[in-house]
Amino acid sequence: MAKKTKNKYSADQFGKSEGTVEKKSFYFGSKNFKLMLIGIGLILLGFVLMMGADANTTPEGKFDPNYWNEDIFSFRRIRLAPLLVIAGFAVQVFAILKRNKD
């Protein structure tokens, strides 16, 4: 049987010197994953802050078509919660685009 010899001019070795070892790394590092978790947390917090009683729900929790709940227009639901959701998506975009410096 003839011994198989490795062709030193094969395509998989093209452009590499024999002493170098190629480091294969994942694109996302630990900071990327931490930022993504922070972004998901902000999004979830924003959606939780948007929750609450409906417009026709009394303080006792019963549906009454003659009752109007003004809490649906509170600062928390109209301004704070959507701001947190948008900030969470911005953090997600930043986490995805941030380059890993390993």
OpenMM code with the backbone's topology and positions (N, CA, C; nanometers):
from openmm import Vec3, app, unit

residues = "MET ALA LYS LYS THR LYS ASN LYS TYR SER ALA ASP GLN PHE GLY LYS SER GLU GLY THR VAL GLU LYS LYS SER PHE TYR PHE GLY SER LYS ASN PHE LYS LEU MET LEU ILE GLY ILE GLY LEU ILE LEU LEU GLY PHE VAL LEU MET MET GLY ALA ASP ALA ASN THR THR PRO GLU GLY LYS PHE ASP PRO ASN TYR TRP ASN GLU ASP ILE PHE SER PHE ARG ARG ILE ARG LEU ALA PRO LEU LEU VAL ILE ALA GLY PHE ALA VAL GLN VAL PHE ALA ILE LEU LYS ARG ASN LYS ASP".split()
positions = [
    Vec3(0.0821, -0.1171, 0.0000),
    Vec3(0.0000, 0.0000, 0.0000),
    Vec3(0.0874, 0.1247, 0.0000),
    Vec3(0.0445, 0.2149, -0.0803),
    Vec3(0.1187, 0.3402, -0.0893),
    Vec3(0.0754, 0.4322, 0.0240),
    Vec3(0.1712, 0.4992, 0.0810),
    Vec3(0.1434, 0.5926, 0.1889),
    Vec3(0.0829, 0.7202, 0.1301),
    Vec3(-0.0282, 0.7689, 0.1938),
    Vec3(-0.0907, 0.8917, 0.1452),
    Vec3(-0.0060, 1.0096, 0.1887),
    Vec3(0.0260, 1.0916, 0.0955),
    Vec3(0.1013, 1.2128, 0.1269),
    Vec3(0.0090, 1.3320, 0.1094),
    Vec3(0.0277, 1.4298, 0.1923),
    Vec3(-0.0544, 1.5493, 0.1864),
    Vec3(0.0069, 1.6453, 0.0862),
    Vec3(-0.0750, 1.6906, -0.0040),
    Vec3(-0.0292, 1.7853, -0.1045),
    Vec3(-0.0153, 1.9221, -0.0392),
    Vec3(0.1035, 1.9768, -0.0411),
    Vec3(0.1223, 2.1046, 0.0253),
    Vec3(0.0641, 2.2208, -0.0537),
    Vec3(0.0142, 2.1934, -0.1729),
    Vec3(-0.0468, 2.2979, -0.2534),
    Vec3(-0.1979, 2.2796, -0.2660),
    Vec3(-0.2592, 2.2133, -0.1698),
    Vec3(-0.4041, 2.1921, -0.1768),
    Vec3(-0.4771, 2.3227, -0.1444),
    Vec3(-0.6037, 2.3295, -0.1852),
    Vec3(-0.6807, 2.4528, -0.1720),
    Vec3(-0.7071, 2.4904, -0.0270),
    Vec3(-0.7225, 2.3930, 0.0622),
    Vec3(-0.7513, 2.4274, 0.2012),
    Vec3(-0.6299, 2.4853, 0.2734),
    Vec3(-0.5127, 2.4668, 0.2206),
    Vec3(-0.3923, 2.5215, 0.2813),
    Vec3(-0.3430, 2.6476, 0.2113),
    Vec3(-0.4128, 2.6923, 0.1085),
    Vec3(-0.3673, 2.8060, 0.0291),
    Vec3(-0.3669, 2.9328, 0.1135),
    Vec3(-0.2570, 3.0042, 0.1154),
    Vec3(-0.2450, 3.1307, 0.1862),
    Vec3(-0.2095, 3.1178, 0.3319),
    Vec3(-0.1879, 2.9986, 0.3812),
    Vec3(-0.1532, 2.9793, 0.5209),
    Vec3(-0.0106, 2.9287, 0.5308),
    Vec3(0.0592, 2.9821, 0.6276),
    Vec3(0.1906, 2.9251, 0.6517),
    Vec3(0.1734, 2.8036, 0.7415),
    Vec3(0.2682, 2.7170, 0.7422),
    Vec3(0.2522, 2.5906, 0.8129),
    Vec3(0.2516, 2.6054, 0.9640),
    Vec3(0.3048, 2.7138, 1.0185),
    Vec3(0.3129, 2.7305, 1.1633),
    Vec3(0.1940, 2.8019, 1.2239),
    Vec3(0.1044, 2.8551, 1.1442),
    Vec3(-0.0069, 2.9310, 1.2007),
    Vec3(-0.1253, 2.8396, 1.2296),
    Vec3(-0.1948, 2.8732, 1.3364),
    Vec3(-0.3154, 2.8017, 1.3736),
    Vec3(-0.4306, 2.9011, 1.3639),
    Vec3(-0.5312, 2.8655, 1.2873),
    Vec3(-0.6452, 2.9552, 1.2694),
    Vec3(-0.7380, 2.9453, 1.3895),
    Vec3(-0.7668, 3.0599, 1.4495),
    Vec3(-0.8565, 3.0627, 1.5639),
    Vec3(-0.9975, 3.0884, 1.5125),
    Vec3(-1.0854, 2.9932, 1.5342),
    Vec3(-1.2236, 3.0098, 1.4934),
    Vec3(-1.3020, 3.0569, 1.6148),
    Vec3(-1.3580, 3.1759, 1.6032),
    Vec3(-1.4336, 3.2301, 1.7155),
    Vec3(-1.5738, 3.2658, 1.6700),
    Vec3(-1.6639, 3.2630, 1.7660),
    Vec3(-1.8025, 3.2987, 1.7407),
    Vec3(-1.8119, 3.4502, 1.7324),
    Vec3(-1.9035, 3.5015, 1.6517),
    Vec3(-1.9131, 3.6463, 1.6329),
    Vec3(-1.9545, 3.7171, 1.7612),
    Vec3(-2.0477, 3.6592, 1.8369),
    Vec3(-2.0938, 3.7221, 1.9599),
    Vec3(-2.0053, 3.6816, 2.0761),
    Vec3(-1.9691, 3.7802, 2.1567),
    Vec3(-1.8942, 3.7540, 2.2784),
    Vec3(-1.9873, 3.7610, 2.3983),
    Vec3(-1.9308, 3.7533, 2.5154),
    Vec3(-2.0140, 3.7548, 2.6364),
    Vec3(-2.0799, 3.8909, 2.6569),
    Vec3(-2.0127, 3.9985, 2.6163),
    Vec3(-2.0732, 4.1316, 2.6300),
    Vec3(-2.1947, 4.1457, 2.5394),
    Vec3(-2.1889, 4.0863, 2.4213),
    Vec3(-2.3031, 4.0914, 2.3308),
    Vec3(-2.4243, 4.0227, 2.3938),
    Vec3(-2.4014, 3.9074, 2.4535),
    Vec3(-2.5115, 3.8346, 2.5139),
    Vec3(-2.5669, 3.9089, 2.6360),
    Vec3(-2.4806, 3.9723, 2.7135),
    Vec3(-2.5277, 4.0498, 2.8286),
    Vec3(-2.6123, 4.1679, 2.7819),
    Vec3(-2.5668, 4.2361, 2.6773),
    Vec3(-2.6447, 4.3476, 2.6246),
    Vec3(-2.7781, 4.3007, 2.5678),
    Vec3(-2.7787, 4.1839, 2.5048),
    Vec3(-2.9041, 4.1313, 2.4521),
    Vec3(-3.0010, 4.0973, 2.5654),
    Vec3(-2.9513, 4.0428, 2.6749),
    Vec3(-3.0378, 4.0138, 2.7898),
    Vec3(-3.0922, 4.1424, 2.8509),
    Vec3(-3.0096, 4.2461, 2.8577),
    Vec3(-3.0563, 4.3754, 2.9079),
    Vec3(-3.1654, 4.4309, 2.8171),
    Vec3(-3.1461, 4.4190, 2.6860),
    Vec3(-3.2469, 4.4653, 2.5909),
    Vec3(-3.3780, 4.3899, 2.6050),
    Vec3(-3.3706, 4.2585, 2.6204),
    Vec3(-3.4922, 4.1786, 2.6391),
    Vec3(-3.5607, 4.2170, 2.7696),
    Vec3(-3.4814, 4.2423, 2.8732),
    Vec3(-3.5385, 4.2856, 3.0012),
    Vec3(-3.6112, 4.4187, 2.9893),
    Vec3(-3.5529, 4.5136, 2.9163),
    Vec3(-3.6182, 4.6430, 2.8973),
    Vec3(-3.7490, 4.6289, 2.8191),
    Vec3(-3.7476, 4.5452, 2.7174),
    Vec3(-3.8690, 4.5235, 2.6381),
    Vec3(-3.9777, 4.4603, 2.7243),
    Vec3(-3.9435, 4.3579, 2.7995),
    Vec3(-4.0424, 4.2925, 2.8859),
    Vec3(-4.0952, 4.3879, 2.9927),
    Vec3(-4.0069, 4.4688, 3.0520),
    Vec3(-4.0501, 4.5650, 3.1523),
    Vec3(-4.1465, 4.6666, 3.0921),
    Vec3(-4.1182, 4.7115, 2.9704),
    Vec3(-4.2082, 4.8048, 2.9036),
    Vec3(-4.3452, 4.7446, 2.8804),
    Vec3(-4.3514, 4.6201, 2.8363),
    Vec3(-4.4811, 4.5565, 2.8140),
    Vec3(-4.5553, 4.5312, 2.9449),
    Vec3(-4.4833, 4.4977, 3.0504),
    Vec3(-4.5480, 4.4778, 3.1803),
    Vec3(-4.6059, 4.6101, 3.2306),
    Vec3(-4.5330, 4.7201, 3.2112),
    Vec3(-4.5843, 4.8500, 3.2553),
    Vec3(-4.7053, 4.8949, 3.1737),
    Vec3(-4.7204, 4.8461, 3.0520),
    Vec3(-4.8381, 4.8799, 2.9719),
    Vec3(-4.9627, 4.8051, 3.0177),
    Vec3(-4.9446, 4.6967, 3.0892),
    Vec3(-5.0600, 4.6170, 3.1323),
    Vec3(-5.1372, 4.6900, 3.2404),
    Vec3(-5.2612, 4.6505, 3.2566),
    Vec3(-5.3443, 4.7079, 3.3613),
    Vec3(-5.4900, 4.6888, 3.3277),
    Vec3(-5.5740, 4.7537, 3.4061),
    Vec3(-5.7177, 4.7405, 3.3860),
    Vec3(-5.7595, 4.8067, 3.2552),
    Vec3(-5.8666, 4.7547, 3.1962),
    Vec3(-5.9189, 4.8097, 3.0720),
    Vec3(-5.9910, 4.9412, 3.0991),
    Vec3(-6.0375, 5.0040, 2.9929),
    Vec3(-6.1043, 5.1332, 3.0055),
    Vec3(-6.2374, 5.1219, 3.0777),
    Vec3(-6.3060, 5.0093, 3.0666),
    Vec3(-6.4385, 4.9936, 3.1269),
    Vec3(-6.4377, 4.9024, 3.2482),
    Vec3(-6.3239, 4.8835, 3.3108),
    Vec3(-6.3156, 4.7983, 3.4289),
    Vec3(-6.3165, 4.8859, 3.5535),
    Vec3(-6.4053, 4.8546, 3.6442),
    Vec3(-6.4159, 4.9308, 3.7690),
    Vec3(-6.2981, 4.8974, 3.8595),
    Vec3(-6.2748, 4.9786, 3.9631),
    Vec3(-6.1658, 4.9460, 4.0568),
    Vec3(-6.1833, 4.8113, 4.1260),
    Vec3(-6.3061, 4.7606, 4.1315),
    Vec3(-6.3293, 4.6283, 4.1915),
    Vec3(-6.2978, 4.5163, 4.0941),
    Vec3(-6.2712, 4.5491, 3.9673),
    Vec3(-6.2361, 4.4494, 3.8682),
    Vec3(-6.3527, 4.4000, 3.7857),
    Vec3(-6.4666, 4.4651, 3.7940),
    Vec3(-6.5849, 4.4224, 3.7194),
    Vec3(-6.6021, 4.5085, 3.5947),
    Vec3(-6.6558, 4.4494, 3.4903),
    Vec3(-6.6813, 4.5215, 3.3657),
    Vec3(-6.8114, 4.6009, 3.3786),
    Vec3(-6.8031, 4.7302, 3.3531),
    Vec3(-6.9206, 4.8161, 3.3570),
    Vec3(-6.9125, 4.9118, 3.2386),
    Vec3(-7.0041, 4.9021, 3.1423),
    Vec3(-6.9965, 4.9891, 3.0252),
    Vec3(-7.0217, 5.1361, 3.0577),
    Vec3(-7.0758, 5.1665, 3.1749),
    Vec3(-7.1019, 5.3055, 3.2136),
    Vec3(-6.9862, 5.3680, 3.2906),
    Vec3(-6.8835, 5.2922, 3.3176),
    Vec3(-6.7671, 5.3416, 3.3936),
    Vec3(-6.6525, 5.3674, 3.2979),
    Vec3(-6.5819, 5.4773, 3.3182),
    Vec3(-6.4654, 5.5111, 3.2355),
    Vec3(-6.3433, 5.5221, 3.3253),
    Vec3(-6.2441, 5.4405, 3.2970),
    Vec3(-6.1212, 5.4366, 3.3758),
    Vec3(-6.0186, 5.5294, 3.3103),
    Vec3(-5.9824, 5.6365, 3.3783),
    Vec3(-5.8855, 5.7333, 3.3246),
    Vec3(-5.7409, 5.6837, 3.3332),
    Vec3(-5.7182, 5.5730, 3.4027),
    Vec3(-5.5811, 5.5215, 3.4178),
    Vec3(-5.5210, 5.4710, 3.2870),
    Vec3(-5.6028, 5.4518, 3.1850),
    Vec3(-5.5454, 5.4058, 3.0582),
    Vec3(-5.4626, 5.5160, 2.9916),
    Vec3(-5.4801, 5.6402, 3.0365),
    Vec3(-5.4036, 5.7522, 2.9815),
    Vec3(-5.2958, 5.8006, 3.0782),
    Vec3(-5.2509, 5.7148, 3.1680),
    Vec3(-5.1507, 5.7549, 3.2665),
    Vec3(-5.0137, 5.7705, 3.2007),
    Vec3(-4.9264, 5.8435, 3.2683),
    Vec3(-4.7896, 5.8650, 3.2208),
    Vec3(-4.7177, 5.7325, 3.2001),
    Vec3(-4.7426, 5.6388, 3.2895),
    Vec3(-4.6754, 5.5088, 3.2843),
    Vec3(-4.7086, 5.4344, 3.1555),
    Vec3(-4.8348, 5.4347, 3.1158),
    Vec3(-4.8773, 5.3591, 2.9977),
    Vec3(-4.8509, 5.4312, 2.8664),
    Vec3(-4.8613, 5.5615, 2.8666),
    Vec3(-4.8519, 5.6368, 2.7415),
    Vec3(-4.7084, 5.6773, 2.7092),
    Vec3(-4.6288, 5.7087, 2.8094),
    Vec3(-4.4951, 5.7607, 2.7828),
    Vec3(-4.3824, 5.6675, 2.8277),
    Vec3(-4.3884, 5.6220, 2.9508),
    Vec3(-4.2770, 5.5456, 3.0074),
    Vec3(-4.2630, 5.4075, 2.9439),
    Vec3(-4.3718, 5.3334, 2.9353),
    Vec3(-4.3655, 5.1965, 2.8835),
    Vec3(-4.3205, 5.1915, 2.7369),
    Vec3(-4.3774, 5.2729, 2.6463),
    Vec3(-4.3280, 5.2684, 2.5082),
    Vec3(-4.1827, 5.3134, 2.4958),
    Vec3(-4.1409, 5.4077, 2.5803),
    Vec3(-4.0011, 5.4515, 2.5783),
    Vec3(-3.9080, 5.3362, 2.6174),
    Vec3(-3.9478, 5.2578, 2.7168),
    Vec3(-3.8664, 5.1429, 2.7571),
    Vec3(-3.8616, 5.0368, 2.6472),
    Vec3(-3.9720, 5.0153, 2.5786),
    Vec3(-3.9733, 4.9166, 2.4704),
    Vec3(-3.8814, 4.9619, 2.3566),
    Vec3(-3.8889, 5.0880, 2.3188),
    Vec3(-3.8022, 5.1394, 2.2120),
    Vec3(-3.6561, 5.1358, 2.2549),
    Vec3(-3.6281, 5.1701, 2.3809),
    Vec3(-3.4905, 5.1627, 2.4307),
    Vec3(-3.4405, 5.0190, 2.4298),
    Vec3(-3.5271, 4.9241, 2.4627),
    Vec3(-3.4882, 4.7829, 2.4591),
    Vec3(-3.4529, 4.7378, 2.3189),
    Vec3(-3.5312, 4.7804, 2.2192),
    Vec3(-3.4984, 4.7443, 2.0812),
    Vec3(-3.3694, 4.8123, 2.0358),
    Vec3(-3.3449, 4.9337, 2.0807),
    Vec3(-3.2196, 5.0012, 2.0456),
    Vec3(-3.0996, 4.9282, 2.1068),
    Vec3(-3.1137, 4.8821, 2.2294),
    Vec3(-3.0064, 4.8047, 2.2933),
    Vec3(-2.9845, 4.6744, 2.2175),
    Vec3(-3.0925, 4.6112, 2.1697),
    Vec3(-3.0791, 4.4878, 2.0922),
    Vec3(-2.9998, 4.5117, 1.9639),
    Vec3(-3.0324, 4.6192, 1.8933),
    Vec3(-2.9595, 4.6504, 1.7692),
    Vec3(-2.8129, 4.6759, 1.7999),
    Vec3(-2.7856, 4.7517, 1.9068),
    Vec3(-2.6472, 4.7786, 1.9446),
    Vec3(-2.5735, 4.6503, 1.9810),
    Vec3(-2.6410, 4.5602, 2.0527),
    Vec3(-2.5775, 4.4339, 2.0935),
    Vec3(-2.5445, 4.3480, 1.9735),
    Vec3(-2.6292, 4.3510, 1.8722),
    Vec3(-2.6034, 4.2694, 1.7534),
    Vec3(-2.4899, 4.3287, 1.6699),
    Vec3(-2.4845, 4.4612, 1.6598),
    Vec3(-2.3850, 4.5252, 1.5748),
    Vec3(-2.2499, 4.5472, 1.6430),
    Vec3(-2.2440, 4.5337, 1.7754),
    Vec3(-2.1188, 4.5551, 1.8484),
    Vec3(-2.0175, 4.4466, 1.8092),
    Vec3(-1.8998, 4.4915, 1.7725),
    Vec3(-1.7951, 4.3990, 1.7309),
    Vec3(-1.7272, 4.3373, 1.8523),
    Vec3(-1.7011, 4.2096, 1.8439),
    Vec3(-1.6314, 4.1367, 1.9490),
    Vec3(-1.4818, 4.1614, 1.9347),
    Vec3(-1.4147, 4.2070, 2.0398),
    Vec3(-1.2724, 4.2422, 2.0302),
    Vec3(-1.1841, 4.1391, 2.0990),
    Vec3(-1.2050, 4.0134, 2.0672),
    Vec3(-1.1213, 3.9077, 2.1281),
    Vec3(-0.9909, 3.8914, 2.0579),
] * unit.nanometer
topology = app.Topology()
chain = topology.addChain("A")
for resn in residues:
    res = topology.addResidue(resn, chain)
    for name in ("N", "CA", "C"):
        topology.addAtom(name, app.Element.getBySymbol(name[0]), res)
